[in-house]
Amino acid sequence: MGLFWRRKGKDQFVTLGLNKPEVAQNSKDEAATSSIPSEQKRVIQEESPLQAVEPLPLEPVATGAGSAPVIADSRIAERPTARQAQPDLSPVRAGLREAALDQKPVPGRPPFATSILGLNLSIEELQAQEAALEQEFSARFRRAVAATRETLSERLDTVFQGLKQIDENLLDELEEALIAADIGVATTQQILETVRRGIARKQINDLDALKQAIKNELLKILQASENQGVASETSVPEDVLPYVMMVVGVNGVGKTTTIGKLAQRIKAEGNDVLICAADTFRAAASDQLAIWAQRTGVPLIQQKQGTDPAAVLFDSLKAAKSRGSDVLIVDTAGRLHNKSNLMAELEKMKRVAGREVSGAPHETLLVVDAVTGQNGLEQARQFLKVAGVTGIVLTKLDGTAKGGIAVAIANELNLPIRYAGIGEKVDDLVVFDPELYVNGLFE
């Protein structure tokens, strides 16, 4: 399913220089000498007593317990003999050479052993962990749509049971099964129209081909919706900071929970996240968001109840800029389309965000409860008129047999479904995968 937050163009690695070859001591000495002025070099060379001494020839000697190399040069005898009184240290040095030979070589550090999450893992190990995490989320996503799959599969099996050919009666029962899964009347009619054309062209002549045609049409609808709105955070340049995400929706759909999960997942990808508690209309909104902020370790900007939400957003934008935050998630009051004052308030917040950060809000996510079915579709229509919704977060997908609302929203509103809530835990928010969703309905 990929990374949860992919806006950064490349991975950020910490380089400690652990794998670099050691610089030769001679190179260091030459570098240090080169920094000395030429006049000082000349004085040092003149004062050095070893300047005129030529290199002494050395006789080769085997390593180990042998004696020290003998220097054959008569000039040594002319020097002062102050060292002659010192004891002979040759046996000691020989013993040290023997001990050095007995030591086992220290294993070198494997190449490319730096990583994003820690210095104890290689790139291959990190990739294996990421693949395992993706498989885990994929399995949980399939379990989340189990209720919808069971309902849809049971209806389809009942429709196809005992039938050898495709006729109009079968298509009528198929229409009822799709509507029962909350795919919607308009979307169901579109799917059946495609099926009828396939039957007329002799492309669909058995029940397996019919199921495959339905799967292909559902996947086509979900993928086509990504052409509108904001399907990826990578559409905004990296130098635009902070990336402003405004979250809207009516009360009770899981908006606050979604914000907490979003903050946790985006932070886990290595981004600095800030939360703006701009829902000053409801008394307990800031308190609930503060609990999630403390749980996830994400800073929260909030004001007392009744404060102008646009003012809270303005302060949050200033704070995000000063601390260099990557993402600012803005909570808004739970609005109904018949509350004109709240809708006007939302428009004011959008103007403030756009004045402070270029293109903000970069995403306006509408949180829809999958259990509400077609009522959630009507909410999306109203918010699309005023709030400029760019994407959908579908919550409680694991607790309903009417998960087909995802297809209805994507088809009728041309909005991508960005995320899906599949549980109550802090990491139970996944990137919505159209192919995985459709396959999960028919597996």
Order of alpha helices (4+ residues) and beta strands (2+ residues): alpha-alpha-alpha-alpha-alpha-alpha-alpha-alpha-beta-alpha-beta-alpha-beta-alpha-beta-alpha-beta-alpha-beta-alpha-beta-beta-alpha
